Amino acid sequence: LQQGGVSKESKVGQTLMELRRTVEDLDPKQATGPKRWIERLPFADKLTNYFQKYESAEKHLDAILHALRNGQDELSKDNAALNMEKQQLWDAMGRLNQYVYIAEKLDARVAAKIAELDQTDPDRAKALREDVLFYVRQKHQDLLTQLAVSIQNYLAIDIVMKNNIELIKGVDRASTTTVSALRTAVL
């Protein structure tokens, strides 16, 4: 949570870390240890203080849960926006594939025409090679590069969406299991 994609900027990551600190503060190990004679007095009972910590932590836990739910909502909205972006990217990749196909066909026809002209008019063939074929091939390469970048973007969006889904599940587990155990302990 501190180093990954859900680092310090992430509200969900911060809230999960805060939940962890709260749970660690309520660790029952704090209520045990060697007893001195003063700890046996009723007003210095560590167990009483420990249970009072649970009671005061209740509002804090509710605030953490609320923040976690808000974080889940944000992640869900992010996934919805990413899904729309992914759909638009898919459409753009379809158009790029069509352009690549057209550039390949144009390249083949121009190359065939140049091969034909090489035998009858070498100067015109040279001009076509330098002025047309070069730019058609350059554009074809540009289109392939753009298509590769779009594919990488599409895959990256998938990874981000899967990470968001896993984080949403993690928040669910933290909200249900950890908080449920703490509430049981308070009771």
Secondary structure, DSSP 8 states (H G I E B T S, - for coil): --SSTT-TT-HHHHHHHHHHHHHHHT-GGGG-S---GGGGSGGG-HHHHHHHHHHHHHHHHHHHHHHHHHHHHHHHHHHHHHHHHHHHHHHHHHHHHHHHHHHHHHHHHHHHHHHHHHHH-HHHHHHHIIIIIHHHHHHHHHHHHHHHHHHHHHHHHHHHHHHHHHHHHHHHHIIIIIHHHHHHHH-
